[in-house]
Amino acid sequence: MPKLSKKDALAKETKRARKSMKRVPRMPEQTPEQLERFERDRRVELTLRFKHTINGVQYGPGRVGLPNGLVATLLEQESRAEEEVERFRGTRSAIIGAGNRVIMMAPELIETAVAGMAADPYATLRG
């Protein structure tokens, strides 16, 4: 048997190696609708400060995994909730009146209300 040159031996070895490799099946082409559904259904981790309910499903507070399609909605709700908390903070005060009832009012009216309650603790506050 004649001896093969280095070039021929390398070619033969390469050919044998290619035959022994397993063929990897190609992924089928995906339609734009399939890609859109995949992106929408992909899970994303997010940390929420407040509790949110969408279609009866509760998310947060804390770290939650949620579908990619809900991320924008929850971030918008989180932003609105944060704005409401900031708006409410410092603009309202409460007094506990007779019968342990809580009376919400503007901070600038507190002194007047307390003075009125000291005079007549069972008076109703209007305002």
C-alpha positions in Angstrom: 0.0 0.0 0.0 1.5 3.3 -1.0 2.2 5.9 1.6 0.0 9.0 1.5 1.5 12.4 1.4 0.8 14.7 4.4 -1.7 16.7 2.4 -3.6 13.6 1.3 -3.5 12.1 4.8 -4.9 15.4 6.3 -7.7 15.5 3.6 -8.6 11.8 4.4 -8.7 12.5 8.1 -10.8 15.6 7.6 -13.3 13.7 5.5 -13.5 10.9 8.1 -14.1 13.5 10.9 -16.8 15.2 8.9 -18.6 11.9 8.3 -18.5 11.0 12.0 -19.9 14.4 13.2 -23.6 14.3 14.0 -25.7 16.6 11.9 -27.4 19.3 13.9 -30.9 20.0 12.7 -31.6 23.5 11.6 -34.0 25.6 13.5 -37.2 26.2 11.5 -37.7 29.8 10.4 -40.1 31.6 12.7 -42.8 33.8 11.6 -43.1 37.4 12.9 -46.2 36.4 14.9 -44.2 33.6 16.6 -41.3 35.9 17.4 -43.8 38.5 18.8 -45.5 35.9 21.0 -42.1 34.7 22.2 -41.1 38.2 23.2 -44.4 38.9 24.9 -44.4 35.6 26.9 -40.7 35.8 27.9 -40.3 36.1 31.7 -38.6 39.2 33.1 -37.6 39.8 36.8 -38.5 43.1 38.3 -38.5 44.5 41.8 -41.8 46.3 42.7 -42.3 48.6 45.7 -46.1 48.4 45.7 -48.7 45.6 45.2 -50.4 45.6 41.8 -53.3 43.5 40.5 -53.8 42.9 36.8 -56.7 40.6 35.7 -56.9 39.2 39.2 -53.2 38.3 39.4 -51.3 40.1 42.1 -47.7 41.2 41.5 -45.4 42.6 44.2 -44.2 44.0 46.5 -40.7 42.6 46.1 -39.0 40.7 43.4 -41.4 39.1 40.8 -41.1 37.3 37.5 -43.6 38.4 35.0 -44.3 38.2 31.2 -42.4 40.7 29.1 -45.8 42.2 27.9 -46.6 43.4 31.4 -43.3 45.2 32.2 -44.3 48.5 30.6 -47.7 48.5 32.3 -46.3 47.6 35.8 -43.6 50.2 35.5 -46.1 52.9 34.6 -48.3 51.8 37.5 -45.3 51.8 39.8 -44.4 55.3 38.7 -48.0 56.6 39.3 -48.1 55.0 42.7 -44.8 56.6 43.6 -46.2 60.0 42.5 -49.3 59.6 44.5 -47.3 58.6 47.6 -45.2 61.7 47.2 -48.2 63.9 46.5 -50.0 62.6 49.6 -47.0 62.9 51.9 -46.9 66.3 53.6 -50.2 67.5 52.1 -52.6 65.7 54.5 -52.8 65.3 58.2 -55.1 63.3 60.4 -56.6 63.9 63.8 -58.2 61.2 66.0 -61.4 62.6 67.3 -64.0 61.5 69.7 -65.0 57.8 69.3 -61.6 57.0 67.8 -62.6 58.4 64.4 -59.9 59.5 62.0 -60.4 62.9 60.5 -58.3 63.7 57.5 -57.5 67.4 56.7 -55.0 69.8 55.3 -52.0 70.5 57.7 -52.8 74.2 57.8 -56.2 73.5 59.5 -54.8 71.3 62.2 -54.2 74.1 64.8 -57.7 75.5 64.3 -59.2 72.0 64.6 -57.3 71.1 67.7 -58.3 74.4 69.3 -61.9 73.7 68.4 -61.8 70.1 69.7 -60.2 71.3 73.0 -63.2 73.6 73.5 -65.8 71.0 72.5 -64.4 67.5 72.0 -67.7 66.2 70.5 -68.1 68.9 67.9 -68.0 67.7 64.3 -65.4 69.1 62.0 -66.4 70.4 58.7 -64.1 71.5 55.9 
